[in-house]
Amino acid sequence: MPLTEIECKKATCPDDRPYVRLSDERGMYLEVTAAGGKYWRLKFRHLGKEKRLALGVYPDVPLAVARKARDKARETIAAGEDPSQLKREAKLTKALDAANSFELVARQWWDHWKGPKSPRHADYVIRRLEADVFPAIGSRPITSITAPHLLAMAKGIEARGAVDIAKRSLQTCGQVLRYAIAHGFIERNPAADVKPSDALKPRKKENYARLDAKEMPELLRKIEAYQGSAYTRLAIKLMALTFVRTGELIGARWSEFDIDAAEWRIPAARMKMRTPHIVPLSPQAIEVVQALQTLANGRELMFPGERDHEKPMSNNTILGALKRMGYAGRMTGHGFRGVASTILHELGYAHHLIELQLAHQERNSTAAAYNHATYLKDRRDMMILWANHLDGLRKGNVVQLHGKAA
């Protein structure tokens, strides 16, 4: 006779036995143990061997549900498969999927990828993954990631207005998934099915905010009179005198400076073009560097962060100072590069000298060692006259300078 729900509920194991088995039908039975446990089992034969399959624990799995599981298992047996073996394989697959989540594989990729990258760039990439990608898809098995998952993640970032970060996050996920293919985690890359432009809004190209040349005298006087942190004031002064990129400035290390040679040599790892860059230092720039030396206290970073001295000053520090001076939305650290380019061209300097000093040129590895020092004497003269010109602007007695077209 098949079991009833009441019989299952009342079933107990005799005191003198370790367990008792109550038959239902079609090979299924309820095993009741001396400890009070009640377990559904299916007895079946596969390839001539008697086997048993666990179907769940009563009452979490009631009689009707256990019978459905039994019938499904018997269909598998009828098809020539072993349901117990399939169950073990499913458990193993689930365990492997859990061990190979997108986040875990992405962190393996990052450890592999970061080797030749600058610490600052590598740190930025892992922070973006942690902030935007992992919360969305990090816990998913990497084998289950699809193009819609990636797009939903990117659209979530885009929704807060961070279009560039959304695009970069998609590109980074593509790199992670290519790494996963190379290491046998997956067989194909779902990121290859979609491009950022297929789903994300195009971003209107915007120039960095910058002042007109005629507004520079007032800004220079405000920088000189800035009452905030000495580090911040000196950082903006050095940026104006050297017009390096903001990241190149705030990441500056004392080991890069040669005061005797009046040079700042930025290593390739810290440059956007990944080639070394020489910044000739004018006497005014050297004066700023020497002022910073009095604040160094043995630190390697020239511009340490306010709270964590082992990390560089934030770009927002410079933006915040410019805002307090009254230039919010009108000037950025990067804006000094545009102003310098405009004024130096107006002063007659050759375009190639200005472009070299701005480190705009794409340079291949063979030519890098030569190009970073190209026209160094002419660039040195230009930087000295540029510093003199800024002094003239600040003091209000500018003398027009005539650059060399070498």
N, C-alpha and C positions, 0 to 999 in steps of 0.2 A: 504494500500500500504506500502511495506517496505521502510525504510528510505534510503536515498542516502548520500554519504560522503559530498556532497555540502550542503544538507539540514542540516546536523549536524553542519557544519561549520557556516552556517548563522543563525542558530536557536537562538532566543532571548525570553525573558520572558516579557509579557505585563506589563506595568507600574502598573496596578491595581491588579496584582496578585502576590503571594509570589513565585510561581513556575508554570511551565507548563510541561506536560508530552507528549512526542512525541513517539507514538507507532511504533515499528519495526515489529516483527513477533515472534510467538511462546513464547509470554509472556514477551519479552524484550522491554524496552522502554528507552528513554533518558530523564532524568529529568533536566530541565533548570531552575535555580533559579534566583530570582531578582538580586542577587549579581553577576550574570554572570557565576556561576559554572555549569558544565554539567556532570551529573553522570549517568552511565549505571546501570540499575536495571533489575532484573528478578522477575516477579511475578509468584508464583507457589503455589500448595497446597500439604500439607503433613499431613497425618493422619486426614484429614478433615479440617485442618486449613490453611487459606491463609497466605502466608509468602512472604518476599522479600529478595533477595540476591544481594549484591553490586558486580558489575562486573568490576569496574574501573572508571576512570575519563577521559573524553574526553578533549583534543585531545591526551593525553598520551597513552590512549587505543583507537585506531581508530575503526571504525565500524566493519571491518573484524575480528579484534582480539576479540572484544566484542562478536561477534556471535560465535566464536570458544569456548569462555568461557561459553556462554549460552548453547551450545550443550553438552559440557562436564558436566555441572551442570544437564541438563535434563537426561543424562545417569545415573547420580547418583540417581536422583529422581525415574527413572524407576526401579532402583534396590532396591527401598524401603528405601533409605537413605535420610537424610535431609542435603543438601549441606551447608546450613547456620550453622548448628550445627557442621558439619565436619570442616568448616572454623574456627569457634571459638576454637575447640579443637586443630587444627593445630597451631593457634596463641598462645594458652596456652602452647603447647609443645615447640614451638620455644622460648617462654619467659623463660620456665623452663630450656631449654638447655642453653640459654644465661646466666642464673643465675648459672648454674652448669657447667661452663667451666672446662676443665682439670686444669687450673691454680688455679681457686678458690677452687676446691676440694683438690688439692695438698697442698695449703696453710692451709686448714683445717686439713689435715692429718699431716702436719709438726707441727702445734700447738699442736696436740694430741701426736705425736710421740716424740717430743723433751724433754718432761718432765724429764726422768731419764738420758738423754744424757749430755755429757759435752758441755758447751756453745761453745767451739771451734769447736767440731765436728758438732753440730747442725747448726752453722753458715756456715760451709763449705758446708753442704748438701743443704741449701736454696740458697747459692750463685751458686752452680752448677746447680740447677734447673733454676734459673733466667738467667744464662749465656747460657745454652745449651738446656734445655728442653722446657721452656716456649716459646722462639722465634719460635720453630718448631711446637709445638702442643698445647701450652697453651690456645689459643683462641678457640680451638675446643670444642664442647659439649662433655662431658666425655662419653655420650652414643654413640658417633660416633667414638670413638677411636678404631682402629683396629690394628692387629699385623703388617701389612705393614706400618702404621703410625709410630709405635714405632721403627721398623727397619730402616726406612728412617731417623728418628731422630738420632739413634745411628750411622748409617753409615756416617752421616754428621759430627759427632764428630770424628769418626775414620779417616775420610779423612784428617784431619789436624794432624794426628799422635798420637792422644790421645786415644789409645786403651783401657787403664785401665779406663779412665773416661767414655768412651762409654759403657763399661760393667757395671760400677757402676750406670750409668744413667738408663740403662735398668732395673737393679735390683730395683732402687728407684721407677721407674714408676710402677713396679709390686707391690710394697708395697702400693703406692697410690691407685691403682686399687683394691687391696684387701680391703682397707679401704672403697672404694666406694661401694663395694658389701655389706660390713657389715652395711653400713648406707643407703642402699636402692637406691643409685644413679644408679647402673647398676646391671645386673643379672649374668654376667659372666666376667671373667678376660681375655682379649685378650693377656696379657703378658704371660699367661700360655701356649699359643700356640707355643712359640718360646723360645729357650735358646740362650744366647749370643754366644755360640760356634757354633750355627747353621748358623750364618750370619757374625760374626766378625772374623777377622783374629786372629789366635792364637798369643800370645805375647811370644817371647822367654824370658825365665826367666833370669834376669840379676842380678848379685851381685852388691851391692853398691861399688862404687869406693873407694879403700883404698890403703894405702901405704904398702910396706913390712916393717917388723920390723926394718930392717937396715936403713930405711930412716927416722925413727922417730926422731933421734937426731937433724937433720937439721930443721925439721918442728918445734920441740919444741923451738929451738933457734929463729926461725922466728916469732913464736907466741909471745915470750917474747919481741921481738924487734918491734912488729907491731905498726905502727904509726897512725892507724885509730882510730875509736871510742874506748874509754876505755871500754864501755859496751861490744862491740864486742870482744875485746881482752880477757876480763875476762870471757865472755861466753864460748869462745873456750877453755880457760884454765880449767874452771870448767867441761866442757864436757870431756876433756882428762882425768881429775882426777876421774870422776864419771862414765864415759861411759854410761850415760842414753841416751834414745832416744831424738832426736832433739826436738820433740814436748813437751816432758816432761821437757826439759831444758828451752826452751823459754817461756813456760807457768808457770814457777815457781813463787810461791807467798811467801812473807816473812813469812806468818803464818805457812808455812810448815817446817820451819827451827828451830831447837833447838840447839843453839850453845853450851850451857852447856852440853847437852847430846851428842854433836857432831853427830847429826843425821838430815837427810833430809827425812821427811816422806811424800811421794807423795800419795795423796788420790786416791781411786779406780777410781773415775770419770775421772781422768786424765791419767790413765794407759791403755795400749792397752789390757791387759788381764782382765781389770775391777776388779782388786784386789789391795789393798794398797801395797805400796812398800817402804822399808826402805833402804836408802843409807847411810851407815856409812861415816862420813866425816873425812878424814885425816887432820892433822895439816895444810898441804898445801891447802886443800880445804877450811878449815875454814879461812885461810888467804885471799883467794879469796873472800869468802862471806863477810868478814869484810871490804874488799876494796869496795865491791859493796854497803855496808851499807852507806858509805860516799857519794854515789851518789843517794841514795834512795829518798830523799826529801819527805818522808811520803807516797810514792806510794806503793800500794799493790803488783804490779807486780815487780819482780826482774829485768826483762829485758823488759822494756816498748818499744813500737815502736818509731821510730825516729820522726814521724809526729803526730801520735795519741798515746798519753801516756796511754790511757785507753785500748789499745790493745797490745798484746805481740809483741816482735820483730819478724820479718819475718825469715823463714828458709833461704830465699835467702840472708839475711844479712851475715850469716855464710858462705854460699857458695861463696858469693862475696869476702869476706875477704880471704878465701883460694885461690881463683882465683888470687887475687892481690899478694899473696905470691908466686905464681907460680905453684899452684897445681890444676888448672882447669882440670876436667876430671880424676884426679888422686886421689882425696881425697874429701870426703863429711863429714858432721857432723856424719852421721851414721857409717862412716868408722872407727871412733874411737872405736866403739864397737867390730868390727872384729879384729882390731889390738890388743885390750886389751885381747880378748879371745885367740888369737894366742900366745901372749907373756906369759900370765898367765899359759896357758897349758904347754908351754915350760919351765916355771919356776917351774913346778911340782905341781901346785895347782889342787885339785880334780875337776873333771868335774862338779859335782853337785853344788859345791860352786860357780863356775864361772857362771853356768846357772841360779842359784838363783839370783846372783847379776845382771845378764843381764835381769832378769824378763822374762825369756823365758817360764817358766813352765805354762802349763794350770792348773788352780786351780778352783775346784768347790767351791760354796759358803760356804759349811760346813767347808772345810779345809782352807779357805782363811785367817781367823784370825790367825791361827797357822802358816801356811806356809810362810807368808810374814816376819815373824821374825825367821824362821828356821836358825840355825847355825849362828846367828847374831854375836857372839863373833869371830868365825873363819872368817867370812866375814869382820869384822872390822879389824882384823889383816891383812887380804889379801889387803884391801884397803890402809892401812897405808904403807905396803911394796910396793904396786903398785906405790903410790905417790913417795916414796923414789927411786924406780927404774926409774921413769920418770925424777926425778932430776938428777940421775946419767947419764942417756942418754943425757940430755941437757948439762951437764957439761963435758961429755966425760970421766967419771971415773966410769963406771958401775961395780958394784959388783954383781955377780950372786946370786940371792935369791932362796931359796928353800921353796916352798909352802907346806902347810899341806894338807894331803890327808884325812882329817877328813870326 
